[in-house]
């Protein structure tokens, strides 16, 4: 009797099939950093403020003008017309005393109603430290003869700058190169100047031509 042999089932093929999970380009691929180094916004910029002329001050033998000389505080109550006329006469006499000792480039500024400590400010120059002292001494002498008391004397001991305070009149006597450094007149650029009788030689600084009045 013929018996049909059962054929064993063929093993399922385990051949590799293309994977559905094929490697995809990573979405996290390296991107250029958004934090790339940028030029610093704090890079050094030229200062808009002028440099302090420290070297010139030291060369002149002065660290700084005392605050008294640069004071521009609230104005004091204006005096009467008579008091202002007397103060102006005193200021003119002080400037004439300075010119008697060959002072240079005299400037008389009317600051009445503009500051709290005086009515008139006079500024003059000397050609040397000895001349600065001589000018200051003569101004003091003439004011004393007019019955005006010196309320204060400030400045340096080496003849570079002297301040004479007579209350309603303040006189600055500078060695001329130092005056150019500190430029006191520029503090009162808007204040009126008092016209003075100035000899031509007082408008000439050594080595320079005539200065502009």
N, CA, C and O atoms as a DFTB+ gen file, in Angstrom:
852 C
 N C O
     1  1       0.851      -1.191       0.000
     2  2       0.000       0.000       0.000
     3  2       0.884       1.237       0.000
     4  3       1.801       1.387       0.808
     5  1       0.587       2.058      -0.881
     6  2       1.442       3.270      -1.044
     7  2       1.024       4.294      -0.028
     8  3      -0.147       4.657       0.083
     9  1       2.002       4.749       0.708
    10  2       1.759       5.781       1.740
    11  2       2.435       7.078       1.282
    12  3       3.637       7.117       1.021
    13  1       1.646       8.104       1.197
    14  2       2.190       9.410       0.733
    15  2       2.941      10.073       1.863
    16  3       2.423      10.355       2.943
    17  1       4.108      10.285       1.561
    18  2       4.969      10.949       2.559
    19  2       4.623      12.438       2.647
    20  3       4.436      13.129       1.645
    21  1       4.552      12.876       3.864
    22  2       4.289      14.309       4.082
    23  2       5.552      15.102       3.932
    24  3       6.578      14.834       4.558
    25  1       5.439      16.074       3.090
    26  2       6.629      16.927       2.867
    27  2       6.737      17.939       4.010
    28  3       5.794      18.663       4.328
    29  1       7.856      17.956       4.575
    30  2       8.066      18.907       5.706
    31  2       7.955      20.334       5.193
    32  3       8.478      20.664       4.129
    33  1       7.275      21.173       5.952
    34  2       7.141      22.585       5.502
    35  2       8.482      23.271       5.386
    36  3       9.362      23.164       6.239
    37  1       8.581      23.958       4.319
    38  2       9.860      24.653       4.104
    39  2      10.022      25.778       5.131
    40  3       9.091      26.533       5.408
    41  1      11.153      25.856       5.647
    42  2      11.396      26.959       6.613
    43  2      11.194      28.308       5.949
    44  3      11.608      28.561       4.818
    45  1      10.529      29.163       6.726
    46  2      10.301      30.504       6.182
    47  2      11.614      31.215       5.949
    48  3      12.560      31.146       6.735
    49  1      11.614      31.885       4.851
    50  2      12.855      32.595       4.508
    51  2      13.094      33.737       5.480
    52  3      12.230      34.576       5.733
    53  1      14.265      33.727       5.992
    54  2      14.670      34.800       6.923
    55  2      15.609      35.786       6.256
    56  3      16.426      36.437       6.908
    57  1      15.479      35.876       5.003
    58  2      16.351      36.810       4.275
    59  2      16.056      38.230       4.708
    60  3      14.918      38.596       5.003
    61  1      17.103      39.006       4.737
    62  2      16.965      40.410       5.168
    63  2      16.121      41.186       4.212
    64  3      16.286      41.145       2.993
    65  1      15.225      41.885       4.809
    66  2      14.441      42.805       4.010
    67  2      14.933      44.238       4.273
    68  3      15.389      44.569       5.368
    69  1      14.828      45.037       3.276
    70  2      15.254      46.435       3.508
    71  2      14.488      46.987       4.695
    72  3      13.258      46.948       4.740
    73  1      15.211      47.480       5.615
    74  2      14.583      48.007       6.829
    75  2      13.825      49.281       6.521
    76  3      14.271      50.164       5.788
    77  1      12.618      49.322       7.144
    78  2      11.826      50.536       6.959
    79  2      12.355      51.667       7.821
    80  3      11.954      52.828       7.733
    81  1      13.286      51.237       8.660
    82  2      13.875      52.232       9.554
    83  2      15.263      52.637       9.086
    84  3      16.208      52.683       9.874
    85  1      15.373      52.918       7.849
    86  2      16.670      53.328       7.314
    87  2      17.101      54.624       7.970
    88  3      16.285      55.470       8.337
    89  1      18.383      54.747       8.101
    90  2      18.947      55.917       8.777
    91  2      18.634      57.179       8.001
    92  3      18.934      57.300       6.814
    93  1      18.032      58.098       8.696
    94  2      17.706      59.375       8.087
    95  2      18.710      60.412       8.542
    96  3      19.249      60.342       9.646
    97  1      18.950      61.371       7.672
    98  2      19.858      62.457       8.124
    99  2      19.307      63.072       9.390
   100  3      18.124      63.405       9.466
   101  1      20.147      63.218      10.365
   102  2      19.716      63.741      11.670
   103  2      19.204      65.165      11.534
   104  3      19.821      66.023      10.903
   105  1      18.032      65.381      12.165
   106  2      17.468      66.731      12.159
   107  2      18.206      67.638      13.131
   108  3      18.013      68.853      13.177
   109  1      19.071      66.974      13.911
   110  2      19.855      67.728      14.884
   111  2      21.264      67.974      14.395
   112  3      22.203      68.083      15.184
   113  1      21.397      68.058      13.131
   114  2      22.721      68.309      12.573
   115  2      23.263      69.631      13.098
   116  3      22.512      70.564      13.382
   117  1      24.553      69.686      13.218
   118  2      25.192      70.875      13.783
   119  2      24.885      72.097      12.927
   120  3      25.131      72.120      11.721
   121  1      24.349      73.094      13.582
   122  2      24.038      74.351      12.899
   123  2      25.022      75.421      13.332
   124  3      25.558      75.384      14.440
   125  1      25.247      76.355      12.459
   126  2      26.137      77.461      12.885
   127  2      25.574      78.100      14.146
   128  3      24.386      78.416      14.213
   129  1      26.402      78.283      15.109
   130  2      25.952      78.823      16.394
   131  2      25.444      80.252      16.233
   132  3      26.075      81.101      15.604
   133  1      24.265      80.480      16.836
   134  2      23.705      81.836      16.805
   135  2      24.419      82.742      17.791
   136  3      24.225      83.957      17.823
   137  1      25.266      82.084      18.604
   138  2      26.012      82.850      19.599
   139  2      27.447      83.099      19.166
   140  3      28.358      83.222      19.985
   141  1      27.616      83.170      17.874
   142  2      28.968      83.403      17.373
   143  2      29.506      84.707      17.935
   144  3      28.767      85.654      18.205
   145  1      30.794      84.720      18.098
   146  2      31.421      85.891      18.698
   147  2      31.171      87.130      17.845
   148  3      31.471      87.148      16.651
   149  1      30.626      88.145      18.464
   150  2      30.364      89.398      17.773
   151  2      31.313      90.458      18.281
   152  3      31.763      90.408      19.426
   153  1      31.609      91.402      17.439
   154  2      32.459      92.505      17.939
   155  2      31.798      93.134      19.144
   156  3      30.601      93.424      19.131
   157  1      32.569      93.341      20.168
   158  2      32.027      93.886      21.411
   159  2      31.448      95.268      21.185
   160  3      32.070      96.132      20.566
   161  1      30.213      95.462      21.713
   162  2      29.587      96.782      21.617
   163  2      30.219      97.761      22.592
   164  3      29.965      98.965      22.555
   165  1      31.062      97.198      23.476
   166  2      31.733      98.038      24.467
   167  2      33.154      98.370      24.062
   168  3      34.000      98.709      24.890
   169  1      33.393      98.264      22.761
   170  2      34.735      98.585      22.299
   171  2      35.079     100.008      22.676
   172  3      34.213     100.876      22.791
   173  1      36.340     100.217      22.859
   174  2      36.776     101.535      23.303
   175  2      36.434     102.588      22.274
   176  3      36.760     102.443      21.096
   177  1      35.788     103.631      22.708
   178  2      35.426     104.731      21.822
   179  2      36.157     105.985      22.249
   180  3      36.429     106.183      23.433
   181  1      36.471     106.821      21.296
   182  2      37.117     108.079      21.685
   183  2      36.227     108.844      22.637
   184  3      35.031     108.989      22.385
   185  1      36.780     109.330      23.710
   186  2      35.994     110.090      24.689
   187  2      35.580     111.423      24.105
   188  3      36.352     112.095      23.422
   189  1      34.319     111.794      24.396
   190  2      33.822     113.088      23.916
   191  2      34.258     114.219      24.827
   192  3      34.084     115.392      24.497
   193  1      34.833     113.866      25.991
   194  2      35.269     114.894      26.930
   195  2      36.738     115.210      26.721
   196  3      37.542     114.293      26.555
   197  1      37.099     116.452      26.725
   198  2      38.505     116.796      26.569
   199  2      39.309     116.293      27.742
   200  3      38.840     116.303      28.880
   201  1      40.504     115.859      27.469
   202  2      41.370     115.397      28.542
   203  2      41.804     116.554      29.423
   204  3      42.044     117.672      28.967
   205  1      41.894     116.232      30.712
   206  2      42.382     117.257      31.624
   207  2      43.865     117.472      31.379
   208  3      44.621     116.515      31.209
   209  1      44.270     118.715      31.361
   210  2      45.664     119.034      31.058
   211  2      46.501     118.948      32.328
   212  3      47.080     119.926      32.800
   213  1      46.533     117.708      32.862
   214  2      47.233     117.509      34.122
   215  2      48.705     117.846      33.993
   216  3      49.285     118.478      34.876
   217  1      49.316     117.418      32.879
   218  2      50.737     117.665      32.722
   219  2      51.064     119.142      32.757
   220  3      52.046     119.555      33.374
   221  1      50.238     119.940      32.093
   222  2      50.464     121.381      32.076
   223  2      50.323     121.968      33.467
   224  3      51.074     122.868      33.842
   225  1      49.364     121.463      34.238
   226  2      49.168     121.980      35.593
   227  2      50.375     121.670      36.456
   228  3      50.875     122.519      37.194
   229  1      50.836     120.408      36.341
   230  2      51.980     120.030      37.156
   231  2      53.213     120.824      36.749
   232  3      54.005     121.246      37.592
   233  1      53.361     121.019      35.445
   234  2      54.500     121.792      34.973
   235  2      54.441     123.217      35.499
   236  3      55.472     123.846      35.740
   237  1      53.244     123.711      35.672
   238  2      53.079     125.068      36.183
   239  2      53.245     125.131      37.692
   240  3      53.262     126.216      38.273
   241  1      53.369     123.971      38.328
   242  2      53.573     123.957      39.769
   243  2      52.300     124.067      40.574
   244  3      52.335     124.417      41.753
   245  1      51.135     123.763      39.927
   246  2      49.847     123.857      40.609
   247  2      49.076     122.567      40.371
   248  3      49.001     122.095      39.237
   249  1      48.504     121.992      41.419
   250  2      47.682     120.804      41.259
   251  2      46.304     121.182      40.736
   252  3      45.796     120.539      39.818
   253  1      45.696     122.208      41.303
   254  2      44.375     122.665      40.867
   255  2      44.071     123.989      41.533
   256  3      44.547     124.268      42.633
   257  1      43.277     124.802      40.863
   258  2      42.842     126.062      41.465
   259  2      41.825     125.747      42.554
   260  3      40.913     124.956      42.313
   261  1      41.943     126.328      43.733
   262  2      40.943     126.097      44.776
   263  2      39.538     126.439      44.298
   264  3      39.358     127.267      43.405
   265  1      38.548     125.792      44.902
   266  2      37.161     125.984      44.484
   267  2      36.732     127.439      44.585
   268  3      35.869     127.881      43.827
   269  1      37.323     128.194      45.511
   270  2      36.975     129.607      45.701
   271  2      37.140     130.394      44.403
   272  3      36.365     131.305      44.109
   273  1      38.168     130.025      43.631
   274  2      38.441     130.756      42.386
   275  2      37.475     130.381      41.279
   276  3      37.275     131.154      40.342
   277  1      36.866     129.192      41.375
   278  2      35.992     128.711      40.316
   279  2      34.523     128.785      40.710
   280  3      33.661     128.286      39.986
   281  1      34.233     129.397      41.837
   282  2      32.879     129.400      42.373
   283  2      31.906     130.139      41.460
   284  3      32.144     131.283      41.072
   285  1      30.816     129.470      41.128
   286  2      29.771     130.083      40.300
   287  2      28.411     129.779      40.920
   288  3      27.477     129.375      40.227
   289  1      28.312     129.976      42.222
   290  2      27.107     129.594      42.938
   291  2      25.971     130.587      42.707
   292  3      26.085     131.504      41.893
   293  1      24.875     130.387      43.436
   294  2      23.691     131.230      43.249
   295  2      24.019     132.694      43.502
   296  3      24.769     133.009      44.426
   297  1      23.470     133.586      42.699
   298  2      23.771     135.007      42.854
   299  2      23.252     135.556      44.169
   300  3      22.201     135.151      44.667
   301  1      24.013     136.487      44.717
   302  2      23.548     137.155      45.919
   303  2      22.623     138.302      45.524
   304  3      22.612     138.712      44.363
   305  1      21.859     138.816      46.460
   306  2      20.980     139.943      46.123
   307  2      21.773     141.118      45.568
   308  3      22.821     141.481      46.103
   309  1      21.275     141.694      44.515
   310  2      21.981     142.816      43.889
   311  2      22.017     144.018      44.824
   312  3      21.032     144.336      45.491
   313  1      23.180     144.682      44.859
   314  2      23.304     145.879      45.685
   315  2      22.622     147.060      45.009
   316  3      22.117     146.954      43.891
   317  1      22.621     148.170      45.704
   318  2      22.033     149.381      45.131
   319  2      22.912     149.895      44.003
   320  3      24.066     149.486      43.867
   321  1      22.370     150.778      43.210
   322  2      23.136     151.361      42.109
   323  2      24.380     152.065      42.641
   324  3      25.441     152.021      42.018
   325  1      24.242     152.715      43.799
   326  2      25.385     153.409      44.391
   327  2      26.469     152.419      44.792
   328  3      27.651     152.662      44.548
   329  1      26.081     151.314      45.401
   330  2      27.063     150.303      45.821
   331  2      27.784     149.699      44.627
   332  3      28.986     149.440      44.686
   333  1      27.053     149.475      43.547
   334  2      27.679     148.920      42.347
   335  2      28.646     149.913      41.717
   336  3      29.697     149.518      41.213
   337  1      28.303     151.200      41.739
   338  2      29.222     152.211      41.201
   339  2      30.500     152.254      42.030
   340  3      31.594     152.380      41.480
   341  1      30.367     152.151      43.337
   342  2      31.545     152.153      44.212
   343  2      32.391     150.898      43.984
   344  3      33.620     150.964      43.961
   345  1      31.725     149.764      43.816
   346  2      32.459     148.529      43.547
   347  2      33.202     148.613      42.218
   348  3      34.339     148.154      42.107
   349  1      32.559     149.198      41.211
   350  2      33.204     149.345      39.905
   351  2      34.412     150.269      40.003
   352  3      35.447     150.003      39.390
   353  1      34.290     151.350      40.765
   354  2      35.425     152.262      40.937
   355  2      36.585     151.538      41.631
   356  3      37.747     151.744      41.280
   357  1      36.270     150.701      42.603
   358  2      37.308     149.920      43.289
   359  2      37.972     148.950      42.322
   360  3      39.195     148.805      42.322
   361  1      37.168     148.288      41.499
   362  2      37.718     147.332      40.543
   363  2      38.625     148.016      39.527
   364  3      39.687     147.493      39.189
   365  1      38.211     149.180      39.043
   366  2      39.054     149.915      38.095
   367  2      40.378     150.318      38.744
   368  3      41.434     150.221      38.119
   369  1      40.320     150.768      39.995
   370  2      41.545     151.164      40.700
   371  2      42.478     149.968      40.864
   372  3      43.694     150.110      40.739
   373  1      41.923     148.804      41.140
   374  2      42.738     147.601      41.289
   375  2      43.416     147.228      39.970
   376  3      44.583     146.839      39.958
   377  1      42.690     147.347      38.873
   378  2      43.271     147.029      37.564
   379  2      44.359     148.033      37.182
   380  3      45.377     147.661      36.600
   381  1      44.136     149.307      37.516
   382  2      45.168     150.312      37.259
   383  2      46.420     150.044      38.077
   384  3      47.536     150.238      37.596
   385  1      46.234     149.598      39.317
   386  2      47.387     149.260      40.159
   387  2      48.167     148.102      39.551
   388  3      49.397     148.077      39.613
   389  1      47.456     147.146      38.964
   390  2      48.131     146.022      38.301
   391  2      48.896     146.499      37.072
   392  3      50.022     146.063      36.830
   393  1      48.287     147.395      36.296
   394  2      48.959     147.920      35.102
   395  2      50.176     148.763      35.459
   396  3      51.121     148.845      34.674
   397  1      50.165     149.395      36.640
   398  2      51.340     150.157      37.089
   399  2      52.565     149.259      37.230
   400  3      53.698     149.731      37.144
   401  1      52.338     147.972      37.444
   402  2      53.439     147.004      37.570
   403  2      53.585     146.159      36.303
   404  3      54.084     145.034      36.342
   405  1      53.137     146.730      35.177
   406  2      53.309     146.127      33.852
   407  2      52.540     144.811      33.683
   408  3      53.010     143.894      33.010
   409  1      51.376     144.727      34.288
   410  2      50.536     143.537      34.091
   411  2      50.107     143.421      32.628
   412  3      50.043     144.421      31.913
   413  1      49.817     142.206      32.194
   414  2      49.453     141.938      30.804
   415  2      47.990     141.522      30.687
   416  3      47.417     140.929      31.601
   417  1      47.412     141.844      29.555
   418  2      46.086     141.364      29.163
   419  2      45.033     141.485      30.262
   420  3      44.432     140.483      30.649
   421  1      44.805     142.685      30.764
   422  2      43.809     142.841      31.832
   423  2      42.386     142.658      31.310
   424  3      42.025     143.158      30.244
   425  1      41.589     141.927      32.092
   426  2      40.179     141.710      31.773
   427  2      39.382     141.937      33.052
   428  3      39.686     141.348      34.089
   429  1      38.355     142.796      32.979
   430  2      37.493     143.075      34.129
   431  2      36.080     142.630      33.767
   432  3      35.504     143.099      32.785
   433  1      35.528     141.720      34.568
   434  2      34.253     141.080      34.266
   435  2      33.200     141.492      35.293
   436  3      33.433     141.438      36.501
   437  1      32.055     141.899      34.793
   438  2      30.931     142.267      35.655
   439  2      30.090     141.018      35.928
   440  3      29.386     140.532      35.043
   441  1      30.169     140.499      37.168
   442  2      29.401     139.302      37.528
   443  2      28.316     139.641      38.557
   444  3      27.779     138.748      39.211
   445  1      27.999     140.919      38.697
   446  2      26.968     141.311      39.654
   447  2      25.642     140.651      39.279
   448  3      25.230     140.687      38.120
   449  1      24.990     140.060      40.250
   450  2      23.743     139.349      39.984
   451  2      23.935     137.980      39.377
   452  3      22.950     137.310      39.067
   453  1      25.184     137.531      39.191
   454  2      25.458     136.234      38.576
   455  2      26.112     135.250      39.537
   456  3      26.079     134.044      39.293
   457  1      26.693     135.726      40.599
   458  2      27.372     134.857      41.552
   459  2      27.115     135.358      42.962
   460  3      26.636     136.474      43.162
   461  1      27.440     134.520      43.936
   462  2      27.101     134.861      45.312
   463  2      28.228     135.444      46.129
   464  3      28.043     135.702      47.318
   465  1      29.400     135.665      45.534
   466  2      30.508     136.083      46.382
   467  2      31.176     137.391      45.970
   468  3      31.996     137.912      46.726
   469  1      30.856     137.937      44.805
   470  2      31.485     139.196      44.398
   471  2      30.678     139.845      43.276
   472  3      29.742     139.253      42.739
   473  1      31.063     141.078      42.936
   474  2      30.401     141.801      41.839
   475  2      31.288     141.945      40.608
   476  3      30.799     141.977      39.479
   477  1      32.616     142.034      40.841
   478  2      33.543     142.213      39.728
   479  2      34.748     141.297      39.903
   480  3      35.275     141.136      41.004
   481  1      35.167     140.705      38.795
   482  2      36.344     139.827      38.783
   483  2      37.350     140.395      37.793
   484  3      37.034     140.612      36.624
   485  1      38.565     140.633      38.275
   486  2      39.635     141.110      37.401
   487  2      40.667     140.011      37.193
   488  3      40.997     139.280      38.127
   489  1      41.172     139.893      35.982
   490  2      42.186     138.886      35.656
   491  2      43.325     139.578      34.911
   492  3      43.099     140.283      33.928
   493  1      44.553     139.368      35.393
   494  2      45.734     139.917      34.721
   495  2      46.832     138.856      34.720
   496  3      46.766     137.866      35.450
   497  1      47.842     139.087      33.884
   498  2      48.978     138.168      33.778
   499  2      50.279     138.865      34.121
   500  3      50.407     140.085      34.014
   501  1      51.252     138.046      34.541
   502  2      52.619     138.512      34.736
   503  2      53.558     137.674      33.894
   504  3      53.255     136.527      33.563
   505  1      54.703     138.250      33.549
   506  2      55.660     137.530      32.702
   507  2      56.530     136.558      33.486
   508  3      57.178     135.695      32.895
   509  1      56.552     136.687      34.811
   510  2      57.391     135.829      35.641
   511  2      56.752     135.694      37.012
   512  3      55.810     136.415      37.343
   513  1      57.274     134.757      37.816
   514  2      56.730     134.579      39.156
   515  2      56.980     135.814      40.024
   516  3      56.140     136.178      40.847
   517  1      58.130     136.453      39.840
   518  2      58.423     137.664      40.618
   519  2      57.477     138.799      40.252
   520  3      57.038     139.556      41.117
   521  1      57.164     138.911      38.957
   522  2      56.234     139.966      38.551
   523  2      54.832     139.695      39.078
   524  3      54.123     140.629      39.452
   525  1      54.427     138.442      39.111
   526  2      53.110     138.093      39.667
   527  2      53.010     138.586      41.111
   528  3      52.017     139.205      41.493
   529  1      54.033     138.312      41.902
   530  2      54.022     138.749      43.307
   531  2      54.026     140.278      43.405
   532  3      53.333     140.845      44.251
   533  1      54.802     140.945      42.545
   534  2      54.871     142.408      42.575
   535  2      53.528     143.030      42.219
   536  3      53.112     144.011      42.835
   537  1      52.851     142.463      41.229
   538  2      51.527     142.979      40.835
   539  2      50.542     142.818      41.985
   540  3      49.815     143.753      42.320
   541  1      50.518     141.632      42.589
   542  2      49.588     141.369      43.686
   543  2      49.859     142.297      44.871
   544  3      48.926     142.814      45.486
   545  1      51.131     142.504      45.183
   546  2      51.483     143.368      46.316
   547  2      51.050     144.811      46.065
   548  3      50.588     145.491      46.981
   549  1      51.201     145.281      44.812
   550  2      50.828     146.660      44.512
   551  2      49.312     146.846      44.534
   552  3      48.819     147.880      44.984
   553  1      48.581     145.855      44.053
   554  2      47.121     145.932      44.119
   555  2      46.674     146.000      45.581
   556  3      45.797     146.790      45.931
   557  1      47.269     145.185      46.413
   558  2      46.932     145.196      47.842
   559  2      47.245     146.551      48.470
   560  3      46.460     147.071      49.263
   561  1      48.392     147.116      48.112
   562  2      48.798     148.408      48.664
   563  2      47.806     149.510      48.277
   564  3      47.373     150.292      49.124
   565  1      47.457     149.562      47.006
   566  2      46.546     150.611      46.529
   567  2      45.165     150.464      47.175
   568  3      44.544     151.461      47.543
   569  1      44.693     149.247      47.310
   570  2      43.388     149.027      47.940
   571  2      43.411     149.432      49.420
   572  3      42.434     149.974      49.937
   573  1      44.516     149.168      50.080
   574  2      44.639     149.562      51.491
   575  2      44.612     151.076      51.630
   576  3      44.024     151.619      52.565
   577  1      45.268     151.756      50.672
   578  2      45.271     153.215      50.692
   579  2      43.876     153.786      50.440
   580  3      43.570     154.900      50.867
   581  1      43.046     153.032      49.757
   582  2      41.666     153.459      49.505
   583  2      40.724     153.052      50.647
   584  3      39.516     153.276      50.582
   585  1      41.299     152.456      51.680
   586  2      40.493     152.056      52.831
   587  2      39.807     150.711      52.664
   588  3      38.889     150.384      53.416
   589  1      40.253     149.913      51.664
   590  2      39.655     148.602      51.445
   591  2      40.467     147.522      52.130
   592  3      41.681     147.435      51.947
   593  1      39.795     146.704      52.916
   594  2      40.470     145.649      53.655
   595  2      40.520     144.376      52.819
   596  3      39.539     144.004      52.175
   597  1      41.666     143.718      52.838
   598  2      41.821     142.442      52.134
   599  2      41.167     141.338      52.966
   600  3      41.586     141.073      54.092
   601  1      40.146     140.702      52.412
   602  2      39.430     139.652      53.128
   603  2      40.111     138.302      53.026
   604  3      39.927     137.437      53.882
   605  1      40.891     138.128      51.985
   606  2      41.576     136.843      51.822
   607  2      42.562     136.882      50.675
   608  3      42.357     137.564      49.672
   609  1      43.638     136.130      50.849
   610  2      44.644     135.999      49.789
   611  2      44.910     134.512      49.619
   612  3      45.290     133.830      50.571
   613  1      44.711     134.016      48.412
   614  2      44.913     132.604      48.124
   615  2      45.821     132.461      46.920
   616  3      46.165     133.434      46.248
   617  1      46.202     131.204      46.666
   618  2      47.033     130.936      45.506
   619  2      48.240     130.117      45.873
   620  3      48.263     129.450      46.907
   621  1      49.239     130.165      45.028
   622  2      50.436     129.362      45.237
   623  2      51.538     130.212      45.845
   624  3      51.536     131.440      45.769
   625  1      52.476     129.501      46.452
   626  2      53.575     130.200      47.102
   627  2      54.747     130.445      46.155
   628  3      55.742     131.058      46.540
   629  1      54.629     129.971      44.932
   630  2      55.754     130.102      43.995
   631  2      55.496     131.113      42.886
   632  3      56.136     131.054      41.836
   633  1      54.561     132.046      43.107
   634  2      54.358     133.118      42.141
   635  2      53.697     132.716      40.857
   636  3      53.915     133.363      39.832
   637  1      52.886     131.658      40.868
   638  2      52.202     131.230      39.653
   639  2      50.783     131.764      39.574
   640  3      50.247     131.953      38.482
   641  1      50.171     132.009      40.730
   642  2      48.800     132.497      40.752
   643  2      48.486     133.070      42.129
   644  3      48.821     132.469      43.150
   645  1      47.841     134.233      42.153
   646  2      47.428     134.863      43.410
   647  2      45.994     135.363      43.247
   648  3      45.656     135.987      42.241
   649  1      45.155     135.085      44.247
   650  2      43.797     135.614      44.285
   651  2      43.703     136.601      45.440
   652  3      44.060     136.279      46.573
   653  1      43.213     137.824      45.143
   654  2      43.004     138.850      46.158
   655  2      41.512     139.113      46.283
   656  3      40.856     139.495      45.314
   657  1      40.980     138.907      47.479
   658  2      39.543     139.033      47.708
   659  2      39.259     140.291      48.528
   660  3      39.644     140.384      49.694
   661  1      38.577     141.262      47.903
   662  2      38.177     142.491      48.586
   663  2      36.657     142.547      48.772
   664  3      36.087     143.622      48.955
   665  1      36.011     141.384      48.725
   666  2      34.561     141.327      48.905
   667  2      33.816     141.517      47.602
   668  3      33.520     140.543      46.911
   669  1      33.505     142.764      47.252
   670  2      32.778     143.009      46.013
   671  2      33.691     143.020      44.787
   672  3      33.219     143.153      43.658
   673  1      34.999     142.880      45.013
   674  2      35.977     142.815      43.917
   675  2      36.959     141.680      44.216
   676  3      37.486     141.579      45.324
   677  1      37.194     140.839      43.230
   678  2      38.183     139.760      43.341
   679  2      39.144     139.892      42.167
   680  3      38.729     140.017      41.015
   681  1      40.439     139.863      42.483
   682  2      41.473     140.001      41.451
   683  2      42.297     138.719      41.375
   684  3      42.768     138.205      42.389
   685  1      42.463     138.209      40.138
   686  2      43.348     137.068      39.879
   687  2      44.602     137.576      39.176
   688  3      44.512     138.295      38.181
   689  1      45.763     137.206      39.690
   690  2      47.032     137.526      39.028
   691  2      47.706     136.201      38.687
   692  3      48.032     135.415      39.576
   693  1      47.910     135.963      37.403
   694  2      48.474     134.699      36.935
   695  2      49.840     134.897      36.274
   696  3      50.094     135.920      35.639
   697  1      50.711     133.901      36.435
   698  2      51.825     133.750      35.517
   699  2      51.175     133.334      34.196
   700  3      50.389     132.388      34.170
   701  1      51.488     134.022      33.110
   702  2      50.653     133.924      31.907
   703  2      50.440     132.493      31.395
   704  3      49.303     132.163      31.060
   705  1      51.462     131.614      31.310
   706  2      51.193     130.250      30.833
   707  2      50.183     129.502      31.699
   708  3      49.426     128.668      31.200
   709  1      50.174     129.802      32.993
   710  2      49.211     129.156      33.892
   711  2      47.803     129.687      33.627
   712  3      46.828     128.938      33.672
   713  1      47.712     130.962      33.356
   714  2      46.397     131.550      33.022
   715  2      45.800     130.874      31.804
   716  3      44.596     130.618      31.776
   717  1      46.603     130.580      30.802
   718  2      46.103     129.933      29.600
   719  2      45.598     128.527      29.888
   720  3      44.674     128.051      29.228
   721  1      46.196     127.862      30.868
   722  2      45.771     126.510      31.227
   723  2      44.393     126.529      31.878
   724  3      43.508     125.760      31.502
   725  1      44.217     127.420      32.864
   726  2      42.981     127.403      33.641
   727  2      41.851     128.219      33.025
   728  3      40.681     127.907      33.245
   729  1      42.168     129.237      32.272
   730  2      41.162     129.969      31.490
   731  2      39.953     130.370      32.337
   732  3      38.817     130.004      32.038
   733  1      40.225     131.128      33.396
   734  2      39.165     131.590      34.297
   735  2      38.078     132.358      33.538
   736  3      36.893     132.230      33.847
   737  1      38.483     133.149      32.551
   738  2      37.512     133.988      31.835
   739  2      36.393     133.170      31.188
   740  3      35.267     133.650      31.064
   741  1      36.702     131.926      30.770
   742  2      35.690     131.120      30.083
   743  2      34.536     130.729      30.997
   744  3      33.457     130.386      30.514
   745  1      34.751     130.775      32.327
   746  2      33.665     130.479      33.260
   747  2      32.585     131.556      33.200
   748  3      31.433     131.328      33.567
   749  1      32.990     132.738      32.727
   750  2      32.066     133.875      32.687
   751  2      31.959     134.404      31.262
   752  3      31.968     135.614      31.035
   753  1      31.859     133.493      30.314
   754  2      31.897     133.887      28.913
   755  2      30.709     134.771      28.541
   756  3      30.803     135.583      27.621
   757  1      29.595     134.615      29.251
   758  2      28.407     135.407      28.921
   759  2      28.301     136.699      29.728
   760  3      27.415     137.516      29.477
   761  1      29.193     136.885      30.685
   762  2      29.137     138.095      31.523
   763  2      29.775     139.269      30.780
   764  3      30.746     139.078      30.047
   765  1      29.246     140.471      30.957
   766  2      29.803     141.640      30.249
   767  2      31.202     141.991      30.733
   768  3      31.527     141.823      31.908
   769  1      32.023     142.481      29.812
   770  2      33.375     142.964      30.113
   771  2      33.327     144.484      30.269
   772  3      32.634     145.187      29.533
   773  1      34.085     144.960      31.246
   774  2      34.178     146.401      31.472
   775  2      35.328     146.947      30.627
   776  3      36.439     146.418      30.652
   777  1      35.045     148.002      29.888
   778  2      36.082     148.594      29.035
   779  2      37.127     149.293      29.894
   780  3      36.799     150.047      30.810
   781  1      38.384     149.030      29.582
   782  2      39.507     149.609      30.329
   783  2      40.420     150.375      29.377
   784  3      40.456     150.114      28.175
   785  1      41.154     151.321      29.947
   786  2      42.205     152.015      29.194
   787  2      43.474     151.176      29.319
   788  3      44.115     151.149      30.369
   789  1      43.824     150.495      28.234
   790  2      44.941     149.537      28.278
   791  2      46.066     150.026      27.372
   792  3      45.840     150.223      26.178
   793  1      47.266     150.227      27.901
   794  2      48.393     150.636      27.053
   795  2      48.764     149.520      26.082
   796  3      48.620     148.343      26.410
   797  1      49.237     149.876      24.895
   798  2      49.545     148.853      23.882
   799  2      50.512     147.787      24.373
   800  3      50.377     146.618      24.013
   801  1      51.493     148.176      25.196
   802  2      52.492     147.198      25.655
   803  2      51.883     146.138      26.573
   804  3      52.455     145.061      26.743
   805  1      50.724     146.439      27.166
   806  2      50.073     145.466      28.044
   807  2      49.337     144.389      27.253
   808  3      48.858     143.410      27.826
   809  1      49.247     144.568      25.940
   810  2      48.569     143.589      25.100
   811  2      49.541     142.689      24.370
   812  3      49.138     141.927      23.491
   813  1      50.821     142.762      24.720
   814  2      51.834     141.955      24.056
   815  2      52.483     141.020      25.067
   816  3      53.020     141.462      26.083
   817  1      52.428     139.710      24.777
   818  2      53.079     138.706      25.602
   819  2      54.423     138.399      24.968
   820  3      54.534     138.370      23.742
   821  1      55.445     138.169      25.779
   822  2      56.786     137.903      25.258
   823  2      56.762     136.789      24.225
   824  3      56.231     135.705      24.468
   825  1      57.345     137.074      23.072
   826  2      57.417     136.076      22.008
   827  2      56.211     136.111      21.077
   828  3      56.209     135.433      20.050
   829  1      55.187     136.889      21.418
   830  2      53.976     136.945      20.612
   831  2      53.810     138.330      20.019
   832  3      54.475     139.280      20.431
   833  1      52.928     138.433      19.063
   834  2      52.534     139.726      18.544
   835  2      51.436     140.296      19.427
   836  3      51.107     139.716      20.461
   837  1      50.867     141.428      19.027
   838  2      49.774     142.012      19.808
   839  2      48.620     141.045      19.963
   840  3      48.223     140.376      19.009
   841  1      48.082     140.975      21.174
   842  2      46.940     140.082      21.431
   843  2      45.653     140.801      21.041
   844  3      45.605     142.027      20.943
   845  1      44.608     139.995      20.821
   846  2      43.318     140.579      20.515
   847  2      42.714     141.152      21.801
   848  3      42.678     140.450      22.812
   849  1      42.250     142.376      21.798
   850  2      41.681     142.966      23.008
   851  2      40.489     142.159      23.478
   852  3      39.872     142.500      24.487
